[in-house]
Amino acid sequence: MTRRPAAIAIAVLAAGALLSAQQGQVFRAETEGVSVNVSVRDAGKAVTGLKTADFDLRDNGVRQSIETLSVETLPIDVTLLLDVSESVEGQRLERLKYSVGETALLLRPDDRLRLIAVQHTLRQIFPFQPGGTKPNVNSLTAAGGTALYDGLVAAMMRAAEPDRPQLIIAYTDGQDTISIMSPDRVKEVAGFADAVVQLVVPTMRQPGSGRAEVVPAATLLNELATRTGGQLFLMDYGDRITDSFKRAIDEFRTSYVLRYVPSGVARGGWHELDVKVTSGSYEVRARKGYGG
């Protein structure tokens, strides 16, 4: 959708060497228009049935003329990005494998799913394949450290195809041990990505208090997700992983795509986006901006 500065290009190349099929698709520049995924919630429930006139979108403070589509009507591309360092060996790995199969069956035949394993290196376990079919995850193993930030950049580097909104669901304990990418660089890349990023982070309950122990990187991960219009989901270690994946997909599926050709603003530089619903008090999540 957008052009990126040289520093971003270097970062992307460093993180994305494993996904050779994506080379040449990194952050496609679309001078003719911009697409923004928008989630609208009321007391935690999706607000459906909104029309173009219900939205106010401003690009660098200038109101834009938009058209609106519901993601519900479009096929989607889902990337599962799983932290499978050696710490998840055993039962937790088996639960993750099972959840991949269950998640594939949640998707429609015209949706697509791919799986990337995050370890000390990044591995694409299988490329995009149609939803509704159970994938082969036999090669998904646990080993090494966690290059989480590199994995996020590698997943975000893929440009969305026309009329195929892109969702990245990353499952991680939030600990990065070996990445080339810095947290600030990952957040910068997120501003240029076409995908919405939803992060699923398992937590432990503190004995006697019932409170969840939030991982130290939770604030950073939440900033990254919200920059793309996504969010951070916390789950108990013992909960079904698929339930969190399903929630991430359902919330994405009930969102909207706002499209517009920028008018009254310069093409270059960073563009701040502000999206509102013109009536009602709703929670609105959308990407924070894009690079021109």
Secondary structure, DSSP 8 states (H G I E B T S, - for coil): -----HHHHHHHHHH-TT-GGGTT-BT---TT-EEEEEEEEETTEE-----GGGEEEEETTEE---EEEEGGGS--EEEEEEE--GGGTTHHHHHHHHHHHHHHHHS-TTSEEEEEEESSSEEEEEEEEETTS----TT----S---HHHHHHHHHTB---TT--EEEEEE--S--SS-SS-HHHHHHHHTT-SSEEEEEEEEEE-TTT--EE--TTHHHHHHHHHHTT--EEEEETTS-HHHHHHHHHHHHHT-EEEEE---SS-SSSEEEEEEEESSS--EEEE--EEE-
